[in-house]
Structures are given as C-alpha cells and as structure tokens.
C-alpha cells in the first residue's frame, strides 16, 4: 500500500538553483561523446563498437531510469542522490581509461546509468514545491538540466579539440564528486514521498501505471518522438560539419550548444504557462516547431540554417518536456518517481532510437535522409498529440 507524504520543508530559491545545477552536471555526461565521436572513431579505427557509443550511453540512461529512479519512492532521496553521483564519478573514470571501443561502449553504458541521478532530483524538487508553484519549480530545475545538455557539447568540443577526448571524461570525475558533496549538504534528509512496496513490486507497478494512466501514455509517447528528433540532430551534427561543404571540427560542433541555450528560456516560461493555462497548448505547438526545425535544416543547409534550426528545435523540445512533466507529476503524488521512471524511460528509448536511426539515415541518404527521419519523428509526435486532444 502506497503512502503519500508531502514534506513541510520549504523549497527556497537557493536550493532550487543548487538542484538545477546538480541536474545539469549529471545529465551533461551522457552528451560529452556526441561532438567527440569523430575523434573517438579516429583513435579506434576499424572498431564497429565505437560507432554505437552515443546509443549505448542513452540505453544505459534508459536502464538506470527503469531500475534506479523508482527507488526514490522508497529510500532516503538525499542518500540515493549522493550515492548515484559517486557511482557516476567511477563510471567516468572508467570511460577515460577505456583501452578500446568495446570497453568504452560498456563504460558509456555505465555512465548513462549513473547520470539518471538527474531524474531523482527533478521529482524531488516537484514534491518539495507547493502545488501552485510546481510548474515554475519544474521549469527552473529543467532549465538547469537542459543547460547541462547543451553546454556539455560546447565543453566537450572545446576541451576535446585541445587536449583529446579522454581529458573531457577526466574532468567529469571531480565535477560528479563535487556534486555528490553539494547535494549531501544541501538536500533535506527526509524524503518527500515513500512507499512500503518491496522493490520488485515497485518495478511491477510501473506497468500498472502505464496501463491505468492514459495521460501518462500520451505524454510519454509524444515526448519520446520529440526527443528522438532532438537526438537525431545532435548525433549526426559532428559528422555533417566534417563534410567538405563545412570542414569544421569538434570545437565548432560544441559551439552549437551555446546557440541552443537560447531555447533554455522556454523551460521556465513553459512552466509558468502550465501553472496558469494548462500544458496542452505548449505541447501541441512544440510538435509543430520540431517539424518546422527539420524543414529549416533541409531547405537551408548552411551554418545560418543550422543555427536558426537548432534554436527552434531546442525551444520546442524544452517547452514540451516541461509541459509533459507537469501533466505527469500531477497524476499520483505518492508515485512521482515511478511516474518519472515511465516517462523518462520512454523518452530516452526514443532518444536511443533517434540516435541509431540517425546513423542509419546518414549512411543511406546523407543529410537529407537525416532531415526526413527527424522531421518524420516530429510529425508522429504531432499526430499523437492531436489524437489525444480528440
């Protein structure tokens, strides 16, 4: 039998900022390898395994979401978050020391598992906030998370071009360890929610939540398609910029992360809109903007076309993510971590599908094939949203 217990702890702006910062530091680790893929492949020539490193990281993230995030409804969240950051630091050290492509794929999978600590923090922040401020809180924490996603590519591209790809993961070790210490000091000791269900029953309850909550299914499927379209772009961008038409390296690829920061403002704004007018409108508009972004990429295959397209794509992705989370977290307060598990597992499986499909589309049809695949995922998301509205 589940128990719901909203904590009386008051969530301050300072703690919200620290939780947003920790989310950004955690999730950044699953994107370091994307702008570095060309450099990594050059070090492991002939390794078929090395080509699936981004996919392995996202699959690890999906596995961590399914296996670890539900524990937030059972255990002391401060200890859980601190322990996951420590595990992440060890996985990053293993990645930095990887001697071959296969070892790096395994280590990257472990990095993905550890990085799901970000998804322990987001529902914790939602539970700590008052209901009338929940959308704004989610938006603020997600702005930190999304900044980590985007700036990770800039940091990785810059450091990788100067000191090699291993230096990026070496830097990640003290960052993860520092985040562990920061969360140990800042977070309240009492978990915001708890359940007495045994662990195996907690995992089985994920399938019950999926079956019983139609709003959860819709939000998850829409977001998985949108994140798949988002991942398509970032998986192939480094390869596209290395083509003769551009002749740009990892450093320039990383700079597109800074461009994408223009879209981070959409997260708090989407949260405020969701608090006052409901999240459905934002999600629908976001699906259309994702399709439009891929149209821009296809029609204007230039640096400026990529810049405009990535701003539109990031605005759409971030606005939809915050709004869909607002929908999901409102369903069952006593099961927020499990709801987040279902939602985020589906989302990152969509991201892994997008990364794998992007590589295949690149091989079959080049950049236009990639644009067709990414735009197609956005169109499926729009169709799912329309069906849900009807």
Secondary structure, 3 states (H helix, E strand, C coil): CEECCCCCCCCCHHHHHHHHHHHHHHHHHHCHHHHCHHHHHHHCCCCCHHHHHHHHHHHHHHHHHHHCHHHHHCCCHHHHHHHHHHHHHHHHHHHHCCCCHHHHHHHHHHHHHHHCCHHHHHHHHHHHCCHHHHHHHHHHHHHHHHHHHHHHHHHHHHHHHHHCHHHHHHHHHHHHHHHHHHHHHHCCCCCCCEECCCHHHHHHHHHHHHHHCHHHHHHHHHHHHHHHHHHHHHHHHHHHHCCCCCCCCHHHHHHHHHHHHHHCHHHHHHHHHHHHHCCHHHHHHHHHHHHHHHHHHHHCCCHHHHHHHHHHHHHHHHHHHHHHHHHHHCCCHHHHHHHHHHHHHHHHHHHHHHHHHHHHHHHHHHHHHHHHHHHHHHHHHHHHHHHHHC
